[in-house]
Amino acid sequence: MVDRWLSLSEAEAKQDPRMGGKTADDFREAMSKAFHVQAKFHPRAIALIGNSVAVSRPLNSGILDFVFIDAHHAYESVKSDLAAWFHKVKSGGIMLGHDYDGRGDKTG
């Protein structure tokens, strides 16, 4: 699991339409819950904080059983994520995604 877990101030979170009215505290709570759930599956599942493409770089090719991409939904971002993660999946592994058809985030 990779997420930037944006650290927005309360004012920034309220002004950003992508936040859906969520506050910075809401995101911190979600992050805490996600890490708690993920910890049950360690070391088979790991959680990392950062930019998806940058986090993928130090990982060896062909080591992951499963990748699910649900990051920034703009075309170029999806394309970059696919390129970054595709070769990290081992032969016979699974790569899935969400909001890849252009109906997702229109903010660019």
C-alpha positions as CSV (number, residue, x, y, z in Angstrom):
1,M,0.0,0.0,0.0
2,V,1.4,3.4,-1.0
3,D,-0.3,6.7,-0.3
4,R,0.9,10.2,0.0
5,W,-1.4,10.8,3.0
6,L,-1.4,14.5,2.2
7,S,-0.6,16.7,5.2
8,L,-2.9,19.6,4.5
9,S,-3.8,22.2,6.9
10,E,-7.4,22.5,7.9
11,A,-7.8,25.6,5.8
12,E,-6.2,23.8,2.7
13,A,-8.4,20.7,3.2
14,K,-11.6,22.8,3.3
15,Q,-10.6,24.7,0.1
16,D,-9.5,21.7,-1.9
17,P,-12.6,20.2,-3.8
18,R,-10.9,16.8,-4.0
19,M,-11.1,16.5,-0.2
20,G,-14.8,16.2,-0.3
21,G,-15.2,18.2,2.9
22,K,-12.8,15.9,4.8
23,T,-10.5,17.5,7.4
24,A,-6.8,16.8,7.9
25,D,-7.9,15.0,11.1
26,D,-10.2,12.7,9.0
27,F,-7.2,11.8,6.8
28,R,-4.9,11.1,9.8
29,E,-7.6,8.9,11.3
30,A,-8.0,7.0,8.0
31,M,-4.2,6.6,7.7
32,S,-4.1,5.2,11.3
33,K,-6.8,2.7,10.5
34,A,-5.3,1.6,7.3
35,F,-1.9,1.0,8.9
36,H,-3.6,-0.9,11.7
37,V,-5.4,-3.2,9.3
38,Q,-2.3,-3.7,7.1
39,A,-0.1,-4.6,10.1
40,K,-2.1,-7.8,10.5
41,F,-0.7,-9.0,7.2
42,H,2.9,-8.0,7.6
43,P,5.3,-9.0,6.1
44,R,3.1,-10.2,3.2
45,A,1.6,-6.7,2.9
46,I,3.5,-3.4,3.5
47,A,2.4,0.2,3.8
48,L,4.5,3.0,2.5
49,I,4.1,6.8,2.5
50,G,5.1,8.7,-0.5
51,N,4.7,9.3,-4.2
52,S,3.6,6.1,-6.0
53,V,6.2,6.3,-8.8
54,A,9.1,7.3,-6.5
55,V,8.3,4.6,-4.0
56,S,8.3,2.0,-6.7
57,R,11.9,2.8,-7.9
58,P,13.9,0.9,-5.3
59,L,11.8,-2.2,-5.5
60,N,13.1,-5.1,-7.6
61,S,11.2,-6.3,-10.7
62,G,9.0,-9.3,-10.4
63,I,8.7,-9.4,-6.6
64,L,5.0,-8.5,-6.0
65,D,2.0,-10.9,-6.2
66,F,-0.5,-8.1,-6.4
67,V,-0.7,-4.4,-7.3
68,F,-3.9,-2.3,-7.1
69,I,-3.6,1.2,-8.4
70,D,-6.0,3.9,-7.1
71,A,-3.9,7.0,-7.1
72,H,-4.3,10.3,-9.0
73,H,-6.8,9.7,-11.8
74,A,-5.5,12.1,-14.5
75,Y,-4.4,10.2,-17.6
76,E,-0.7,11.0,-17.3
77,S,-0.6,10.0,-13.7
78,V,-2.3,6.7,-14.4
79,K,0.1,6.1,-17.2
80,S,3.1,6.8,-15.0
81,D,1.8,4.5,-12.2
82,L,1.2,1.7,-14.7
83,A,4.7,2.0,-16.1
84,A,6.2,2.2,-12.6
85,W,4.5,-0.8,-11.2
86,F,3.9,-3.2,-14.1
87,H,7.3,-4.8,-14.0
88,K,7.2,-5.1,-10.2
89,V,4.5,-7.8,-10.5
90,K,5.8,-11.3,-10.8
91,S,4.8,-13.6,-13.7
92,G,1.3,-14.9,-12.9
93,G,0.7,-12.0,-10.5
94,I,-2.3,-9.6,-10.6
95,M,-2.4,-5.9,-11.4
96,L,-5.7,-4.1,-11.0
97,G,-6.8,-0.5,-10.9
98,H,-9.6,1.9,-10.1
99,D,-11.0,5.0,-11.9
100,Y,-8.9,4.3,-15.0
101,D,-11.6,5.0,-17.5
102,G,-11.6,8.8,-17.2
103,R,-14.6,9.1,-15.0
104,G,-12.5,9.8,-11.9
105,D,-10.7,12.9,-10.8
106,K,-11.0,15.7,-13.4
107,T,-8.7,18.1,-11.7
108,G,-5.7,17.2,-13.8
